Every structure is written in C-alpha cells, then in structure tokens.
Amino acid sequence: MCGRFVSARKRLELLEEFSIERDRVADGPDPEPGPDYNVAPTRRVYAVMEPRPRDEEPDQPPARELRVVRWGLVPFWAKDASGGGKLINARAETVAVKPAFRRPFAKRRCIIPADGYYEWQAVTEQGKQRKQPYYIYRKDGGALAFAGLYELWRDQALPDDHERAWLWTAAIITTQATDDVGQIHDRMPMVITHDHWADWLDPDNSEPGQLQATMLPAMAGGLTSHPVSMAVNSVRNNGPELIVPLSADQERPPGELF
C-alpha cells in the first residue's frame, strides 16, 4: 500500500510542471498546503484533474485544474464523511468493480503529485522484529505522478451555496510491487507517465482496458531508496530531515536494497 508520502513541491511549481489551465487552489476557501514531508491519511494534498463542468458552472469549459483534496476517498453514497481515512488506496486489480471506486475510476480520475513515498520493511535484530522505514523516490529527482481517483461528497447539513457544501476526496491506486521494491513492501503506487496524462485525466475516456494501459507500477519511473529515521513513524514529525539517509553506522540492515 501507500500509507505515507512526501508532497514538498510548491503550488507554482506544480502549475508549470503539469500545465495547469485553471488554478482552483488560489481561488479556494483554504490556504494552500505547505511542504509536507509526512503526508498521512485525511491530510490535504494537491491533485491534478479535469472535472466536468458542474451544474452551478455550466458555462465553464473543461480545463486541467489544480485543486486541494483530502486524502481518503469518501464515496458519494456514504452517509457521512467519517470513514474517508480508510479508503486511501484502491487496488488496480479491482478498482473497476469495487463499489467505492468504480464510478470515480470511470470518470473522476486524477494525478496526485508526490516527491516520493515511504514503506516499511520488517527486519529482525537480536531475535526481535521491527520495521525499518525507507524513502522511495525517482533517481532523477522528478515528481511521481500517482494514479488517483477523486470523488465529491455532498454535506447535506449545509446549504447549496455554502463553500464547503461539497467535500473533495481522493485515493491512490496501487499494484503488486515488482523487482527490488517488493523486498520492502508487497504493494506500490501506480503512476501515469507524462505522455498518458491527457488520456488518464479525460473524463470521456471510460474504457477500462484503455485506462488500465495508461497506468504503470512506480518502479517503471526508475526508483531508488534509502533507509530513513524512525521519526517518520509519528505523524507529528514533519520536515526535510525525515528523508535524509541514515548514516552508515545507523543503517540496519546495512546498504541500499536497490
């Protein structure tokens, strides 16, 4: 799975990198998120999407937007939003048929930009088992474009014209980990390569086979990793020091896995 990741790029960087046509972050009711080195479920994150014009905006042409969403998808049919922190990942193998994900997979897909993500590997020391966190990222330093889904949930307690009447939430699609990544964890995020961004985001593209073909395991982007401090285990810790490699005498087990 993908349970923690890093989102440290600034809004202006994302506007340029993803060729954003409509900046919904600057126009939104909340301040833009700051650099987050320990993104956890229910946190606010950036998402790139091309939503269909809504009823209250019938004259708005389709455009690629940058928005802020809450990580943890809340299905449109949910009675309340309390369970959103549980649906942070959708399995690529079943995303087209699972009730919570099949509608957004058909027409509400997004890209969640990330600098990298964390996974934990079980290690045994002196007869005791613990989990060592690893930071996984692209070798070239580029952004990971996670394959995501988003959904809108209507808060019936608020009037139609309230700025928070609609809750925007998202999930990250994952798959079986391949090659050396599987040594750390058996699941990994799916990514969308640059040449498939338009196809993935297009809400009129709803053929499951074509959509599955646009997704690749994150390993396809050329990943590397290094062990990091156990401080990342606590969501209260946040800062660039979390992705700093452990020194040689701190590494357990020693060396990189890939």
C-alpha positions as protocol buffer text, in pm:
chain_id: "A"
residue {
  index: 1
  type: MET
  ca { x: 0 y: 0 z: 0 }
}
residue {
  index: 2
  type: CYS
  ca { x: 95 y: 365 z: 2 }
}
residue {
  index: 3
  type: GLY
  ca { x: 30 y: 496 z: 354 }
}
residue {
  index: 4
  type: ARG
  ca { x: 265 y: 794 z: 376 }
}
residue {
  index: 5
  type: PHE
  ca { x: 425 y: 1012 z: 111 }
}
residue {
  index: 6
  type: VAL
  ca { x: 605 y: 1340 z: 57 }
}
residue {
  index: 7
  type: SER
  ca { x: 448 y: 1642 z: -114 }
}
residue {
  index: 8
  type: ALA
  ca { x: 701 y: 1923 z: -92 }
}
residue {
  index: 9
  type: ARG
  ca { x: 666 y: 2098 z: -429 }
}
residue {
  index: 10
  type: LYS
  ca { x: 517 y: 2446 z: -425 }
}
residue {
  index: 11
  type: ARG
  ca { x: 193 y: 2535 z: -597 }
}
residue {
  index: 12
  type: LEU
  ca { x: 367 y: 2748 z: -862 }
}
residue {
  index: 13
  type: GLU
  ca { x: 598 y: 2457 z: -947 }
}
residue {
  index: 14
  type: LEU
  ca { x: 301 y: 2226 z: -994 }
}
residue {
  index: 15
  type: LEU
  ca { x: 115 y: 2479 z: -1209 }
}
residue {
  index: 16
  type: GLU
  ca { x: 407 y: 2478 z: -1451 }
}
residue {
  index: 17
  type: GLU
  ca { x: 503 y: 2111 z: -1433 }
}
residue {
  index: 18
  type: PHE
  ca { x: 151 y: 1984 z: -1503 }
}
residue {
  index: 19
  type: SER
  ca { x: 49 y: 2261 z: -1749 }
}
residue {
  index: 20
  type: ILE
  ca { x: -241 y: 2372 z: -1529 }
}
residue {
  index: 21
  type: GLU
  ca { x: -503 y: 2585 z: -1701 }
}
residue {
  index: 22
  type: ARG
  ca { x: -721 y: 2667 z: -1401 }
}
residue {
  index: 23
  type: ASP
  ca { x: -580 y: 2723 z: -1052 }
}
residue {
  index: 24
  type: ARG
  ca { x: -850 y: 2624 z: -805 }
}
residue {
  index: 25
  type: VAL
  ca { x: -612 y: 2644 z: -511 }
}
residue {
  index: 26
  type: ALA
  ca { x: -568 y: 3019 z: -531 }
}
residue {
  index: 27
  type: ASP
  ca { x: -945 y: 3057 z: -571 }
}
residue {
  index: 28
  type: GLY
  ca { x: -1035 y: 2812 z: -293 }
}
residue {
  index: 29
  type: PRO
  ca { x: -1157 y: 2883 z: 61 }
}
residue {
  index: 30
  type: ASP
  ca { x: -849 y: 2731 z: 231 }
}
residue {
  index: 31
  type: PRO
  ca { x: -483 y: 2835 z: 234 }
}
residue {
  index: 32
  type: GLU
  ca { x: -257 y: 2635 z: 4 }
}
residue {
  index: 33
  type: PRO
  ca { x: -82 y: 2344 z: 173 }
}
residue {
  index: 34
  type: GLY
  ca { x: 278 y: 2394 z: 278 }
}
residue {
  index: 35
  type: PRO
  ca { x: 556 y: 2140 z: 211 }
}
residue {
  index: 36
  type: ASP
  ca { x: 455 y: 1814 z: 376 }
}
residue {
  index: 37
  type: TYR
  ca { x: 724 y: 1550 z: 437 }
}
residue {
  index: 38
  type: ASN
  ca { x: 493 y: 1311 z: 616 }
}
residue {
  index: 39
  type: VAL
  ca { x: 157 y: 1312 z: 438 }
}
residue {
  index: 40
  type: ALA
  ca { x: -83 y: 1090 z: 631 }
}
residue {
  index: 41
  type: PRO
  ca { x: -447 y: 990 z: 565 }
}
residue {
  index: 42
  type: THR
  ca { x: -702 y: 1277 z: 587 }
}
residue {
  index: 43
  type: ARG
  ca { x: -433 y: 1537 z: 511 }
}
residue {
  index: 44
  type: ARG
  ca { x: -497 y: 1798 z: 241 }
}
residue {
  index: 45
  type: VAL
  ca { x: -297 y: 1728 z: -76 }
}
residue {
  index: 46
  type: TYR
  ca { x: -268 y: 1865 z: -429 }
}
residue {
  index: 47
  type: ALA
  ca { x: -447 y: 1689 z: -713 }
}
residue {
  index: 48
  type: VAL
  ca { x: -448 y: 1748 z: -1090 }
}
residue {
  index: 49
  type: MET
  ca { x: -780 y: 1678 z: -1262 }
}
residue {
  index: 50
  type: GLU
  ca { x: -1014 y: 1772 z: -1546 }
}
residue {
  index: 51
  type: PRO
  ca { x: -1361 y: 1773 z: -1388 }
}
residue {
  index: 52
  type: ARG
  ca { x: -1673 y: 1803 z: -1597 }
}
residue {
  index: 53
  type: PRO
  ca { x: -1850 y: 2140 z: -1563 }
}
residue {
  index: 54
  type: ARG
  ca { x: -2083 y: 2127 z: -1263 }
}
residue {
  index: 55
  type: ASP
  ca { x: -2445 y: 2238 z: -1268 }
}
residue {
  index: 56
  type: GLU
  ca { x: -2362 y: 2566 z: -1100 }
}
residue {
  index: 57
  type: GLU
  ca { x: -2089 y: 2636 z: -1361 }
}
residue {
  index: 58
  type: PRO
  ca { x: -2249 y: 2527 z: -1690 }
}
residue {
  index: 59
  type: ASP
  ca { x: -2053 y: 2778 z: -1899 }
}
residue {
  index: 60
  type: GLN
  ca { x: -1710 y: 2676 z: -1771 }
}
residue {
  index: 61
  type: PRO
  ca { x: -1518 y: 2493 z: -2046 }
}
residue {
  index: 62
  type: PRO
  ca { x: -1332 y: 2175 z: -1946 }
}
residue {
  index: 63
  type: ALA
  ca { x: -978 y: 2252 z: -1831 }
}
residue {
  index: 64
  type: ARG
  ca { x: -692 y: 2094 z: -1642 }
}
residue {
  index: 65
  type: GLU
  ca { x: -719 y: 2210 z: -1282 }
}
residue {
  index: 66
  type: LEU
  ca { x: -505 y: 2206 z: -972 }
}
residue {
  index: 67
  type: ARG
  ca { x: -712 y: 2151 z: -659 }
}
residue {
  index: 68
  type: VAL
  ca { x: -665 y: 2060 z: -296 }
}
residue {
  index: 69
  type: VAL
  ca { x: -838 y: 1739 z: -187 }
}
residue {
  index: 70
  type: ARG
  ca { x: -847 y: 1534 z: 130 }
}
residue {
  index: 71
  type: TRP
  ca { x: -658 y: 1206 z: 112 }
}
residue {
  index: 72
  type: GLY
  ca { x: -903 y: 924 z: 185 }
}
residue {
  index: 73
  type: LEU
  ca { x: -1192 y: 880 z: -57 }
}
residue {
  index: 74
  type: VAL
  ca { x: -1548 y: 927 z: 65 }
}
residue {
  index: 75
  type: PRO
  ca { x: -1796 y: 757 z: -173 }
}
residue {
  index: 76
  type: PHE
  ca { x: -2077 y: 982 z: -293 }
}
residue {
  index: 77
  type: TRP
  ca { x: -2330 y: 745 z: -134 }
}
residue {
  index: 78
  type: ALA
  ca { x: -2169 y: 747 z: 214 }
}
residue {
  index: 79
  type: LYS
  ca { x: -2397 y: 858 z: 495 }
}
residue {
  index: 80
  type: ASP
  ca { x: -2119 y: 1068 z: 646 }
}
residue {
  index: 81
  type: ALA
  ca { x: -1755 y: 1153 z: 580 }
}
residue {
  index: 82
  type: SER
  ca { x: -1610 y: 985 z: 888 }
}
residue {
  index: 83
  type: GLY
  ca { x: -1477 y: 677 z: 708 }
}
residue {
  index: 84
  type: GLY
  ca { x: -1271 y: 861 z: 448 }
}
residue {
  index: 85
  type: GLY
  ca { x: -942 y: 796 z: 622 }
}
residue {
  index: 86
  type: LYS
  ca { x: -975 y: 425 z: 548 }
}
residue {
  index: 87
  type: LEU
  ca { x: -1007 y: 441 z: 168 }
}
residue {
  index: 88
  type: ILE
  ca { x: -665 y: 587 z: 93 }
}
residue {
  index: 89
  type: ASN
  ca { x: -568 y: 320 z: -162 }
}
residue {
  index: 90
  type: ALA
  ca { x: -754 y: 141 z: -441 }
}
residue {
  index: 91
  type: ARG
  ca { x: -617 y: -188 z: -577 }
}
residue {
  index: 92
  type: ALA
  ca { x: -553 y: -173 z: -953 }
}
residue {
  index: 93
  type: GLU
  ca { x: -673 y: -532 z: -981 }
}
residue {
  index: 94
  type: THR
  ca { x: -1025 y: -447 z: -861 }
}
residue {
  index: 95
  type: VAL
  ca { x: -1061 y: -70 z: -898 }
}
residue {
  index: 96
  type: ALA
  ca { x: -1305 y: -100 z: -1191 }
}
residue {
  index: 97
  type: VAL
  ca { x: -1553 y: -314 z: -995 }
}
residue {
  index: 98
  type: LYS
  ca { x: -1534 y: -219 z: -627 }
}
residue {
  index: 99
  type: PRO
  ca { x: -1845 y: -17 z: -530 }
}
residue {
  index: 100
  type: ALA
  ca { x: -1648 y: 268 z: -371 }
}
residue {
  index: 101
  type: PHE
  ca { x: -1415 y: 311 z: -670 }
}
residue {
  index: 102
  type: ARG
  ca { x: -1589 y: 203 z: -991 }
}
residue {
  index: 103
  type: ARG
  ca { x: -1768 y: 535 z: -1052 }
}
residue {
  index: 104
  type: PRO
  ca { x: -1463 y: 758 z: -995 }
}
residue {
  index: 105
  type: PHE
  ca { x: -1248 y: 517 z: -1199 }
}
residue {
  index: 106
  type: ALA
  ca { x: -1491 y: 558 z: -1488 }
}
residue {
  index: 107
  type: LYS
  ca { x: -1499 y: 939 z: -1490 }
}
residue {
  index: 108
  type: ARG
  ca { x: -1320 y: 1101 z: -1195 }
}
residue {
  index: 109
  type: ARG
  ca { x: -953 y: 1024 z: -1225 }
}
residue {
  index: 110
  type: CYS
  ca { x: -675 y: 1250 z: -1110 }
}
residue {
  index: 111
  type: ILE
  ca { x: -299 y: 1271 z: -1064 }
}
residue {
  index: 112
  type: ILE
  ca { x: -159 y: 1318 z: -716 }
}
residue {
  index: 113
  type: PRO
  ca { x: 191 y: 1469 z: -740 }
}
residue {
  index: 114
  type: ALA
  ca { x: 448 y: 1333 z: -493 }
}
residue {
  index: 115
  type: ASP
  ca { x: 820 y: 1372 z: -436 }
}
residue {
  index: 116
  type: GLY
  ca { x: 842 y: 1016 z: -301 }
}
residue {
  index: 117
  type: TYR
  ca { x: 679 y: 780 z: -56 }
}
residue {
  index: 118
  type: TYR
  ca { x: 761 y: 568 z: 248 }
}
residue {
  index: 119
  type: GLU
  ca { x: 738 y: 196 z: 304 }
}
residue {
  index: 120
  type: TRP
  ca { x: 841 y: -19 z: 599 }
}
residue {
  index: 121
  type: GLN
  ca { x: 1048 y: -338 z: 580 }
}
residue {
  index: 122
  type: ALA
  ca { x: 1034 y: -597 z: 856 }
}
residue {
  index: 123
  type: VAL
  ca { x: 1385 y: -673 z: 994 }
}
residue {
  index: 124
  type: THR
  ca { x: 1500 y: -896 z: 1276 }
}
residue {
  index: 125
  type: GLU
  ca { x: 1765 y: -782 z: 1524 }
}
residue {
  index: 126
  type: GLN
  ca { x: 1882 y: -992 z: 1817 }
}
residue {
  index: 127
  type: GLY
  ca { x: 1574 y: -1209 z: 1788 }
}
residue {
  index: 128
  type: LYS
  ca { x: 1332 y: -916 z: 1786 }
}
residue {
  index: 129
  type: GLN
  ca { x: 1141 y: -787 z: 1486 }
}
residue {
  index: 130
  type: ARG
  ca { x: 1090 y: -424 z: 1397 }
}
residue {
  index: 131
  type: LYS
  ca { x: 1003 y: -225 z: 1085 }
}
residue {
  index: 132
  type: GLN
  ca { x: 1264 y: -4 z: 916 }
}
residue {
  index: 133
  type: PRO
  ca { x: 1121 y: 288 z: 713 }
}
residue {
  index: 134
  type: TYR
  ca { x: 1256 y: 352 z: 364 }
}
residue {
  index: 135
  type: TYR
  ca { x: 1213 y: 659 z: 147 }
}
residue {
  index: 136
  type: ILE
  ca { x: 1144 y: 564 z: -218 }
}
residue {
  index: 137
  type: TYR
  ca { x: 1181 y: 823 z: -493 }
}
residue {
  index: 138
  type: ARG
  ca { x: 1282 y: 880 z: -855 }
}
residue {
  index: 139
  type: LYS
  ca { x: 1653 y: 862 z: -930 }
}
residue {
  index: 140
  type: ASP
  ca { x: 1632 y: 1179 z: -1143 }
}
residue {
  index: 141
  type: GLY
  ca { x: 1458 y: 1379 z: -869 }
}
residue {
  index: 142
  type: GLY
  ca { x: 1143 y: 1424 z: -1077 }
}
residue {
  index: 143
  type: ALA
  ca { x: 790 y: 1416 z: -945 }
}
residue {
  index: 144
  type: LEU
  ca { x: 592 y: 1095 z: -917 }
}
residue {
  index: 145
  type: ALA
  ca { x: 251 y: 1132 z: -1081 }
}
residue {
  index: 146
  type: PHE
  ca { x: 45 y: 891 z: -872 }
}
residue {
  index: 147
  type: ALA
  ca { x: -262 y: 747 z: -1044 }
}
residue {
  index: 148
  type: GLY
  ca { x: -552 y: 873 z: -835 }
}
residue {
  index: 149
  type: LEU
  ca { x: -929 y: 880 z: -811 }
}
residue {
  index: 150
  type: TYR
  ca { x: -1139 y: 1162 z: -671 }
}
residue {
  index: 151
  type: GLU
  ca { x: -1497 y: 1187 z: -556 }
}
residue {
  index: 152
  type: LEU
  ca { x: -1740 y: 1456 z: -441 }
}
residue {
  index: 153
  type: TRP
  ca { x: -1948 y: 1407 z: -131 }
}
residue {
  index: 154
  type: ARG
  ca { x: -2239 y: 1639 z: -54 }
}
residue {
  index: 155
  type: ASP
  ca { x: -2272 y: 1755 z: 305 }
}
residue {
  index: 156
  type: GLN
  ca { x: -2649 y: 1771 z: 342 }
}
residue {
  index: 157
  type: ALA
  ca { x: -2618 y: 1974 z: 661 }
}
residue {
  index: 158
  type: LEU
  ca { x: -2500 y: 2275 z: 458 }
}
residue {
  index: 159
  type: PRO
  ca { x: -2694 y: 2489 z: 208 }
}
residue {
  index: 160
  type: ASP
  ca { x: -2623 y: 2457 z: -164 }
}
residue {
  index: 161
  type: ASP
  ca { x: -2439 y: 2787 z: -183 }
}
residue {
  index: 162
  type: HIS
  ca { x: -2206 y: 2712 z: 110 }
}
residue {
  index: 163
  type: GLU
  ca { x: -1838 y: 2699 z: 10 }
}
residue {
  index: 164
  type: ARG
  ca { x: -1798 y: 2367 z: 194 }
}
residue {
  index: 165
  type: ALA
  ca { x: -2117 y: 2201 z: 72 }
}
residue {
  index: 166
  type: TRP
  ca { x: -1903 y: 1963 z: -135 }
}
residue {
  index: 167
  type: LEU
  ca { x: -1612 y: 1762 z: 6 }
}
residue {
  index: 168
  type: TRP
  ca { x: -1344 y: 1665 z: -246 }
}
residue {
  index: 169
  type: THR
  ca { x: -1153 y: 1349 z: -153 }
}
residue {
  index: 170
  type: ALA
  ca { x: -910 y: 1115 z: -330 }
}
residue {
  index: 171
  type: ALA
  ca { x: -739 y: 775 z: -323 }
}
residue {
  index: 172
  type: ILE
  ca { x: -416 y: 643 z: -475 }
}
residue {
  index: 173
  type: ILE
  ca { x: -420 y: 333 z: -695 }
}
residue {
  index: 174
  type: THR
  ca { x: -170 y: 60 z: -601 }
}
residue {
  index: 175
  type: THR
  ca { x: -46 y: -265 z: -752 }
}
residue {
  index: 176
  type: GLN
  ca { x: 173 y: -564 z: -671 }
}
residue {
  index: 177
  type: ALA
  ca { x: 530 y: -447 z: -608 }
}
residue {
  index: 178
  type: THR
  ca { x: 788 y: -563 z: -860 }
}
residue {
  index: 179
  type: ASP
  ca { x: 1162 y: -628 z: -858 }
}
residue {
  index: 180
  type: ASP
  ca { x: 1353 y: -486 z: -563 }
}
residue {
  index: 181
  type: VAL
  ca { x: 1067 y: -274 z: -433 }
}
residue {
  index: 182
  type: GLY
  ca { x: 897 y: -596 z: -333 }
}
residue {
  index: 183
  type: GLN
  ca { x: 1177 y: -657 z: -85 }
}
residue {
  index: 184
  type: ILE
  ca { x: 1045 y: -364 z: 119 }
}
residue {
  index: 185
  type: HIS
  ca { x: 670 y: -398 z: 71 }
}
residue {
  index: 186
  type: ASP
  ca { x: 443 y: -611 z: -146 }
}
residue {
  index: 187
  type: ARG
  ca { x: 239 y: -317 z: -281 }
}
residue {
  index: 188
  type: MET
  ca { x: 342 y: 1 z: -461 }
}
residue {
  index: 189
  type: PRO
  ca { x: 165 y: 302 z: -617 }
}
residue {
  index: 190
  type: MET
  ca { x: 69 y: 316 z: -983 }
}
residue {
  index: 191
  type: VAL
  ca { x: 191 y: 617 z: -1180 }
}
residue {
  index: 192
  type: ILE
  ca { x: 90 y: 793 z: -1500 }
}
residue {
  index: 193
  type: THR
  ca { x: 373 y: 883 z: -1736 }
}
residue {
  index: 194
  type: HIS
  ca { x: 374 y: 1227 z: -1897 }
}
residue {
  index: 195
  type: ASP
  ca { x: 261 y: 1102 z: -2239 }
}
residue {
  index: 196
  type: HIS
  ca { x: -52 y: 948 z: -2082 }
}
residue {
  index: 197
  type: TRP
  ca { x: -159 y: 1237 z: -1858 }
}
residue {
  index: 198
  type: ALA
  ca { x: -420 y: 1365 z: -2105 }
}
residue {
  index: 199
  type: ASP
  ca { x: -572 y: 1019 z: -2162 }
}
residue {
  index: 200
  type: TRP
  ca { x: -589 y: 946 z: -1789 }
}
residue {
  index: 201
  type: LEU
  ca { x: -748 y: 1278 z: -1694 }
}
residue {
  index: 202
  type: ASP
  ca { x: -1001 y: 1286 z: -1980 }
}
residue {
  index: 203
  type: PRO
  ca { x: -1344 y: 1219 z: -1819 }
}
residue {
  index: 204
  type: ASP
  ca { x: -1479 y: 1100 z: -2156 }
}
residue {
  index: 205
  type: ASN
  ca { x: -1224 y: 818 z: -2166 }
}
residue {
  index: 206
  type: SER
  ca { x: -1408 y: 543 z: -1978 }
}
residue {
  index: 207
  type: GLU
  ca { x: -1294 y: 217 z: -2142 }
}
residue {
  index: 208
  type: PRO
  ca { x: -1144 y: 6 z: -1859 }
}
residue {
  index: 209
  type: GLY
  ca { x: -884 y: -163 z: -2078 }
}
residue {
  index: 210
  type: GLN
  ca { x: -751 y: 167 z: -2211 }
}
residue {
  index: 211
  type: LEU
  ca { x: -741 y: 316 z: -1863 }
}
residue {
  index: 212
  type: GLN
  ca { x: -553 y: 17 z: -1721 }
}
residue {
  index: 213
  type: ALA
  ca { x: -300 y: 53 z: -2003 }
}
residue {
  index: 214
  type: THR
  ca { x: -217 y: 411 z: -1902 }
}
residue {
  index: 215
  type: MET
  ca { x: -108 y: 303 z: -1551 }
}
residue {
  index: 216
  type: LEU
  ca { x: 239 y: 170 z: -1472 }
}
residue {
  index: 217
  type: PRO
  ca { x: 395 y: 47 z: -1148 }
}
residue {
  index: 218
  type: ALA
  ca { x: 600 y: 325 z: -989 }
}
residue {
  index: 219
  type: MET
  ca { x: 914 y: 117 z: -1046 }
}
residue {
  index: 220
  type: ALA
  ca { x: 882 y: 197 z: -1418 }
}
residue {
  index: 221
  type: GLY
  ca { x: 985 y: 554 z: -1338 }
}
residue {
  index: 222
  type: GLY
  ca { x: 1331 y: 446 z: -1223 }
}
residue {
  index: 223
  type: LEU
  ca { x: 1320 y: 442 z: -845 }
}
residue {
  index: 224
  type: THR
  ca { x: 1581 y: 428 z: -575 }
}
residue {
  index: 225
  type: SER
  ca { x: 1556 y: 419 z: -197 }
}
residue {
  index: 226
  type: HIS
  ca { x: 1741 y: 464 z: 129 }
}
residue {
  index: 227
  type: PRO
  ca { x: 1661 y: 392 z: 494 }
}
residue {
  index: 228
  type: VAL
  ca { x: 1545 y: 689 z: 698 }
}
residue {
  index: 229
  type: SER
  ca { x: 1490 y: 778 z: 1061 }
}
residue {
  index: 230
  type: MET
  ca { x: 1224 y: 605 z: 1269 }
}
residue {
  index: 231
  type: ALA
  ca { x: 1092 y: 957 z: 1335 }
}
residue {
  index: 232
  type: VAL
  ca { x: 874 y: 923 z: 1024 }
}
residue {
  index: 233
  type: ASN
  ca { x: 665 y: 670 z: 1218 }
}
residue {
  index: 234
  type: SER
  ca { x: 492 y: 953 z: 1403 }
}
residue {
  index: 235
  type: VAL
  ca { x: 266 y: 1183 z: 1201 }
}
residue {
  index: 236
  type: ARG
  ca { x: 358 y: 1461 z: 1444 }
}
residue {
  index: 237
  type: ASN
  ca { x: 706 y: 1474 z: 1289 }
}
residue {
  index: 238
  type: ASN
  ca { x: 732 y: 1669 z: 967 }
}
residue {
  index: 239
  type: GLY
  ca { x: 1029 y: 1827 z: 789 }
}
residue {
  index: 240
  type: PRO
  ca { x: 1303 y: 1763 z: 531 }
}
residue {
  index: 241
  type: GLU
  ca { x: 1511 y: 1578 z: 790 }
}
residue {
  index: 242
  type: LEU
  ca { x: 1271 y: 1284 z: 754 }
}
residue {
  index: 243
  type: ILE
  ca { x: 1404 y: 1197 z: 407 }
}
residue {
  index: 244
  type: VAL
  ca { x: 1774 y: 1231 z: 494 }
}
residue {
  index: 245
  type: PRO
  ca { x: 1955 y: 894 z: 453 }
}
residue {
  index: 246
  type: LEU
  ca { x: 2073 y: 728 z: 771 }
}
residue {
  index: 247
  type: SER
  ca { x: 2448 y: 741 z: 824 }
}
residue {
  index: 248
  type: ALA
  ca { x: 2648 y: 422 z: 769 }
}
residue {
  index: 249
  type: ASP
  ca { x: 2657 y: 334 z: 1138 }
}
residue {
  index: 250
  type: GLN
  ca { x: 2279 y: 384 z: 1166 }
}
residue {
  index: 251
  type: GLU
  ca { x: 2177 y: 167 z: 873 }
}
residue {
  index: 252
  type: ARG
  ca { x: 2007 y: -156 z: 979 }
}
residue {
  index: 253
  type: PRO
  ca { x: 2025 y: -367 z: 773 }
}
residue {
  index: 254
  type: PRO
  ca { x: 2330 y: -206 z: 602 }
}
residue {
  index: 255
  type: GLY
  ca { x: 2327 y: -78 z: 247 }
}
residue {
  index: 256
  type: GLU
  ca { x: 2059 y: 8 z: -6 }
}
residue {
  index: 257
  type: LEU
  ca { x: 1821 y: -254 z: -133 }
}
residue {
  index: 258
  type: PHE
  ca { x: 1819 y: -110 z: -484 }
}
